[in-house]
Every structure is written in structure tokens, then in C-alpha cells.
Amino acid sequence: MADYRPRKTLFNPELRRRGIYILPNLFTTAALFSGFYAIVQAMNGKFEVAAVAIFIAMVFDGLDGRVARLTHTQSAFGAEYDSLSDMVSFGAAPALVVYEWALKDLGKLGWIAAFIYCVGAALRLARFNTNIEVVDKRWFQGLPSPAAAALVSGLVWVLIDNEWSGQEARWYACSLTIFAGVTMVTNLRYYSGKNINLRKSVPFIIVVAVALGFALVSSYPPGVLFALFLVYALSGYLLAALDWLSKRKKLAPGE
């Protein structure tokens, strides 16, 4: 006998159409637009505007995940969309900005340095997506791509603000670009801040510290932001050195 059981097609009411949460994905789209805008401005020779756009993309990227968790609108679609947005905003955009500003004067070395950064961001994001369920949420494995993007674009921003040309800064830019790309794919630990609960009350001194932090950044945004992310990038190496020294001390009595 023929089987007349209903098939699972697009017209079958058993298959419910999956919706997309608007709020967190709006922030992701804003981050993607900021990264795309940075690329466009770099192509037009407006490198300072491009660098600022990457920092704006960082703000939106930091908000989309927080908003999704606070409103319970997390989804597999949102996670994939966020990853693709990050590749544009924190992978392709910084590489293109720094290449157009300084690295293209170095010939092959320039585009190789930019590619090392770009592939480092891609590998970093791929590893993050595959290890998300097995790693300690308190720590990132390797320098996060937004922080690497802030490091590279921050250098462009602060040097342009101090009237440096790309020609003068090309070797500094090349070194930092390669450093950021390689650090993204290391196993160094970086504090993630994901254990901070925004719903809990905090001591008054924390509020004062946050206010002072905003005041410090507003006093000279390019220099302060670049310094902060440079310290953060170096913190992974410092933690690795401290871990190595700690292991050496534990092994010392038995040597």
C-alpha cells in the first residue's frame, strides 16, 4: 500500500518558521555597518575616520551579546551573524585600513603583514566558535579580535592625531600588525569579563572608578584607548610569564 503520511515540506504546518530576534541583531548589524564604513573611508583616504569607525563597531559588538543575554534572545543565528560581522569589522577592516595607510609602502612585506593579521582574526574566530562550550568563560584563548582591531586602528588614530604620516610609521605599523595577528592565535589567557553580573549591586567605589575611567578616556581618546588596549594585549604575555614562574617554583624543591 502507498504511504499517505504527510511529508515534512515547507507547507507542512508541523514545521514552524523560525524567527529572528530583532534587538540583538540590530546591534550586530550596526557593528557590521561600522566595519564596512571603515573600509569605505580607508579607500577614500580618510584613515582617522576609519579608525574611529572600528572603535564604534567595538561598542556595538560589545552590546549585542549583552543585550541578547539580558533579554533572553540568544540564538544560533545570532551567534553566526555576530561571527561574520566580527570578521568584517575586526578582521578585514583593520587590515585594509593599516595597509592603505602605511603598509602598502613596504611592498610584499606590507600585504603579507596585513594578511597575517587577517588570517589570524579568521582563525581566532573559528577557534572561538568551536571551543565555546569547553573553555573557561572567565578567559579568552588568544587575544580577542576586537581588542586586536583596537590595537591596530588605535595606532593609526593616535599617530595621525600626532601628525605622523603612513610613510613615517610604516615599520611600527608593520610590527604591531604582525604582533596582533600572531597573538590572536596563541594560547595565551586574556580576561573576558563575562563573569561580571550587571544585575547585581556593586560598591559605590566601582561607580566612581567607572566615572573616572570615562573622564580619562575623554581627556585624550586616541592615546588613552591605544594605551589601554596595548596593556591588555601585553597582559596575556604577563600572565603566561607568571604561570611559568609559578610552575618553576613548585618544581624547585624537587630539582
Secondary structure, 3 states (H helix, E strand, C coil): CCCCCCCCCCCCCCCCCCCCCHHHHHHHHHHHHHHHHHHHHHHCCCHHHHHHHHHHHHHHHHHHHHHHHHCCCCCHHHHHHHHHHHHHHHHHHHHHHHHHHCHHHHCHHHHHHHHHHHHHHHHHHHHHHHHCCCCCCCEEECCCHHHHHHHHHHHHHHHHHCCCCHHHHHHHHHHHHHHHHHHHCCCCEEECCCCCCCCCCCCHHHHHHHHHHHHHHHHCHHHHHHHHHHHHHHHHHHHHHHHHHHHHHHHHHHC
